[in-house]
Amino acid sequence: MSKKRIFEGRVLTEERSEDWEFFLETASVFNYLNMEEITLVCPVPGKKGTLVLQNHLPYLAEEKPLDMIEKFFATHRLMDYHLMRQTCKSLAGFPSQKVPIVNAHFALFPVTKPEEAIWLNPFSIFQVVEENGWCSVLLTNGLTLDIPIIKQSFIRLACKAVYSLATYRQDYSLRLLTNGQPLNYVALPATPFGQTLSRQGILQKWLLTPGEFANQYKQEEHLHWYRELEDFSGLLV
């Protein structure tokens, strides 16, 4: 049985400890130098560390989910999550609490508080079904996650992650489609969940002018450098 197929038809929840043990026993150590697309970043129930799905394969990282994500992005010199959070607080259309993280290839969004959350790639979701205040999230590789969140809130979080990725691609693209819409910069998968996202209003029009996101992030970056310089100067006095 290949590592890819071990996820098919299984449910990953804290209560299903046998499934957790199966995943953990077959997972390799996560390699931070591997730049391939990440599908899922999930805390291991009752244990330290994080389960990471990358290119449909399971890996284990010693860090907590957010620490793992920040280390991965820092390793590849991508966006800084602290600066991303500060940027999103200042701009329309972005969440101020459950802020996603993006790069040119994919996005990840936290389902709950970022420091404790499961993080998902919105393009890896096949379908979402709600029952009694919980969402059953079926991924495109066959893995299912049961998450304590209502469906509309989950859709909104995923949609803003897609919008964030589209905005990032627009601002850093060599070919600026100023008359287009966010969906011109992302290709949603032909899945039930992808179709749901394609109908969401936030993906039909831009809420920012081109370059506004990149400029705000650059400002936050300069402020961060200035504060670090001030702190360093204070140590020398």
C-alpha angles and dihedrals in degrees: 000000000000122000090246093058096050089081098054113117095353126127119222109207134133091248093057096070094165090061091048091052090049092053094044094048093053097042122106125215110278114251110214091199091064106100097190121129117283118222103181140008111191135171114239108243113245094358141078120258139042138271112224127192111203122170088350092301127115122240136171126223124191093221128082115262098265092041089050092051093047091049092049093051092044091050090057093038092243130141121325110235095214090055091044089055093050091047094051092052089063100046137074119247097024126105116248097204114025093041119182126221122225144184131178093279108039148353134229125199131191117236094206134001105347094231092057104023140117106242120213137190105230091213092059094060116103101180142346125210125184125214127168094341094313128106121220103208116198114198124211091251092059099258117133127208125194108212129181098236135101117253098244092053090049092050091049092052093047092046093053089050089055090046090051091052092048091049092049091050092047094051095045098037123115088215110056114202097196094168094048133085134242091269089063088069100046133049109216114209119253093250132117090257092046089053090050091053092048090063096052115113097227090065094053098068142017119256092191136053115250111278095017094111094047092047093050092049090050090051091051089048092053091047090051092051091047092052091049090050091050091050091049092048090051091056090055094054 
